[in-house]
Amino acid sequence: MLAQVSSLPVPALPLEAIRHYAALQRDLEDFIAVAVRIALDRGADWPDISALTSVSPSSLKSRYSKAQVARVVQNRKQRRPAPVPSAAPGSVAFGESPILPEATEPSVLDRSRDALARALSHMHRHSGTSVRTTALQAGISPSYAYRIMSGERCPSWPTVQGFARACDTDPGNLFELWSAANGVPPDSLAQPHERALARFAGALRGMHLARARPPLTSITDKLGSVSANELRTIATVLANQASPEVITLSWKATAALTKAFQGDVTRIRRLWQAVQQTVPGPDSPVPTE
């Protein structure tokens, strides 16, 4: 709009450019308000948002509280212009404020990349080191570290390995998150039992990490009728301790844990199957859920 105003063959009205700028600024303010609440819902913390916006956490909390953002959304609905049937989809009449599209369900790949970013961000916060120190130890720039923790960039596997080691975390806990974020399916080829077991346990820890490592007691109500023995096994695995008993986890318990962590049930099921198929003895039943 501003480009069109500046290229008019005759001078625009004195306030025309300012009017367009005000409309654009209003749209951006609406967008950031909703984006902040979405980020919080997906596991971000006020300090994370503060680092990206250069606004203090206290100011952010005041400006983007749930009540404030609800008012922003309501005000936007009230001022949205009526749709014009003859307009092309997505078109905006000259001088009008564009309409933000309705929220759509994020794709599996988007959710996977978001999970990886959350895990990296939580790892860094838990490490207690500065972004600059972590980035230098990982062999990347601080600005790139911010981008991968915010989900703006999807890092390579060597970068994830370096970042994990800089945060004193086993890179194996992030391998399935990274694979999912890059659309790489679980390996369906025959593999040693130890490898299948490590990938399965690492995937469970990765889901836990992506949810900021909530205590198991906080999700017990979501695990249904999981036995006490399986709960102990889950607690041991999530604590990053060696636990051969992980092979005894039923699919019912594994699926409940995956859903509680909002993980990819299909992906985890394939990893669970790989563990069962490498166990000596009769084949374990394949889940049908």
VENCOR-V507292 format. One record per backbone hydrogen bond with DSSP energy under -1.0 kcal/mol. CO is the residue of the C=O (numbers start at 1). NH is the residue of the N-H. E is the energy in kcal/mol with one decimal. If there is no record, write none. Layout:
CO;NH;E / CO;NH;E
This chain:
1;5;-2.3 / 2;6;-2.2 / 3;7;-1.1 / 5;8;-1.0 / 13;16;-1.8 / 15;19;-2.4 / 16;20;-2.0 / 17;21;-2.3 / 18;22;-2.7 / 19;23;-1.9 / 20;24;-2.3 / 21;25;-2.8 / 22;26;-2.2 / 23;27;-2.0 / 24;28;-2.3 / 25;29;-2.3 / 26;30;-2.2 / 27;31;-2.5 / 28;32;-2.7 / 29;33;-1.7 / 30;34;-2.0 / 31;35;-2.8 / 32;36;-2.3 / 33;37;-1.5 / 34;38;-2.3 / 35;39;-2.5 / 36;40;-2.2 / 37;41;-2.3 / 38;42;-1.6 / 39;44;-2.6 / 40;43;-1.5 / 45;49;-1.9 / 46;50;-2.6 / 47;51;-2.1 / 48;52;-1.2 / 49;53;-2.2 / 50;54;-2.1 / 56;60;-2.4 / 57;61;-2.6 / 58;62;-1.7 / 59;63;-2.5 / 60;64;-3.2 / 65;69;-2.6 / 66;70;-2.2 / 67;71;-1.7 / 68;72;-1.9 / 69;73;-2.5 / 70;74;-2.3 / 71;75;-2.9 / 72;76;-2.1 / 73;77;-2.1 / 74;78;-1.8 / 75;79;-1.4 / 84;87;-1.9 / 88;91;-2.4 / 93;96;-2.2 / 107;111;-2.5 / 108;112;-2.3 / 109;113;-2.4 / 110;114;-2.2 / 111;115;-2.1 / 112;116;-2.1 / 113;117;-2.2 / 114;118;-2.3 / 115;119;-2.3 / 116;120;-2.4 / 117;121;-2.4 / 118;122;-2.7 / 119;123;-2.5 / 120;124;-2.2 / 121;125;-2.3 / 122;126;-2.8 / 123;127;-1.6 / 130;134;-2.5 / 131;135;-2.9 / 132;136;-2.5 / 133;137;-2.3 / 134;138;-1.8 / 135;140;-2.6 / 141;145;-2.1 / 142;146;-2.2 / 143;147;-1.7 / 144;148;-2.3 / 145;149;-1.9 / 146;150;-1.6 / 147;152;-1.7 / 147;153;-1.5 / 156;160;-2.1 / 157;161;-2.8 / 158;162;-2.4 / 159;163;-2.6 / 160;164;-2.7 / 161;165;-2.5 / 162;166;-2.1 / 163;167;-1.2 / 164;169;-2.6 / 165;168;-1.6 / 170;173;-1.9 / 171;174;-2.1 / 174;178;-2.8 / 175;179;-2.8 / 176;180;-2.6 / 177;181;-2.2 / 178;182;-1.2 / 179;184;-3.1 / 180;183;-1.5 / 192;196;-2.2 / 193;197;-2.7 / 194;198;-2.3 / 195;199;-2.4 / 196;200;-2.1 / 197;201;-2.6 / 198;202;-2.6 / 199;203;-2.1 / 200;204;-1.9 / 201;205;-2.1 / 202;206;-2.4 / 203;207;-2.2 / 204;208;-1.9 / 205;209;-2.6 / 206;210;-2.4 / 208;213;-2.6 / 209;212;-2.0 / 215;218;-1.7 / 216;219;-1.5 / 219;222;-1.6 / 220;223;-1.4 / 227;231;-2.2 / 228;232;-2.0 / 229;233;-2.0 / 230;234;-2.8 / 231;235;-2.4 / 232;236;-2.1 / 233;237;-2.4 / 234;238;-2.8 / 235;239;-1.3 / 236;241;-1.9 / 237;240;-1.9 / 243;246;-2.2 / 244;247;-1.7 / 245;248;-2.4 / 246;249;-1.3 / 250;254;-2.3 / 251;255;-3.2 / 252;256;-2.0 / 253;257;-2.2 / 254;258;-2.4 / 255;259;-2.5 / 256;260;-2.1 / 257;261;-1.8 / 258;263;-3.3 / 264;268;-2.4 / 265;269;-2.4 / 266;270;-1.5 / 267;271;-1.7 / 268;272;-2.6 / 269;273;-2.6 / 270;274;-1.9 / 271;275;-1.6 / 272;276;-2.2 / 273;277;-2.6
